[in-house]
Amino acid sequence: MTRSARYVLADVFTSRPFGGNPLAVFPDPDAVPPHLMPVIARELNLSETVFLLPPEDPRHAARMRIFTPEAELPFAGHPTVGTACIRVADGRGPRVPEGGELTFVLEQVAGPVSVRVRSESGGYSARFDVPQKPVPGDDSVPEVGRIAESLSLEETDLAGEDWAPRVFSCGVPFLIVPVRDLDALSRARLNSAGWERWIAPSEGPHVYLIAPDVNDPSSLRARMFAPALGVPEDPATGAAASALAGYLAARDPKPDGTRRWRIEQGVEMGRPSLIELEADERGGVVSAVRVGGGCVLLGEGRLDLLE
């Protein structure tokens, strides 16, 4: 017996086709048996593939299962933005008029995620509330020299004591590594032997490099390496951006209020992405994080599943 499963392709955290981070979403509930979900994710070999299921809470829009080529994730950013936009564009929810907005909840393993989708200039963008606040790791990060070696950099390429590497997580732990400038960021290459020896066994096996803009504290460029997830490098990583909000607030606490950043990623891969990050701070601690960006729908396809 053969049955067909439809999927939709989109580029996320971009406003133009073939930029941003590619995503595949299987929007028809229960179209794919659970045992085939990780197999299909490996076959498509994108950073993430999403399978939608009926929500556990009938007030919510859908339940998401998110797979990289190697693992299932409890939470991820570009799948959230892309799935929300695809759901609206696919006619699964009320139609959004030009310039209008629609808010609904998508269930993930990490918790329910409130998403607001906006229709603009013939395309879509979405912003979501991160389901878990960023929390720091236990500070048992590898030595700076070992981190630099794992990234094919010199220790002097890292940003220095004021920007010490730390682990933060909003459900997925990232080792946040600031580098001194865009040149160092562009020269970084994952050294597999160093990564396997020093970083893979650590609390934060996924590496998020950032190059702060010295002239504009609200602007950064980033790269993300996650070989443990089957993702050698990711063009745009909403979960890492979410964790970064905790790092930035801990490094430089501000008075109560809302802070905003714009993060470029994927430039070195030829897939430029733009992530909009904002965080509410209360008493020097992040109380809420929101992540947003654009989405371009590319097309759809079908897989024939033999049973």
Secondary structure, 3 states (H helix, E strand, C coil): CEEEEEEEEEEECCCCCCCCEEEEEECCCCCCCHHHHHHHHHHHCCCEEEEEECCCCCCCCEEEEEECCCCEECCCHHHHHHHHHHHHHCCCCCCCCCCCEEEEEEEECCEEEEEEEEEECCEEEEEEECCCCCEECCCCCCCHHHHHHHCCCCHHHECCHHHCCEEEECCCEEEEEEECCHHHHHHCCCCHHHHHHHHCCCCCCEEEEEEEECCEEEEEEEEEEEHHHCEEEECCCHHHHHHHHHHHHHHCCCCCEEEEEEEEECHHHCCCEEEEEEEEEECCEEEEEEEEEEEEEEEEEEEEEEC
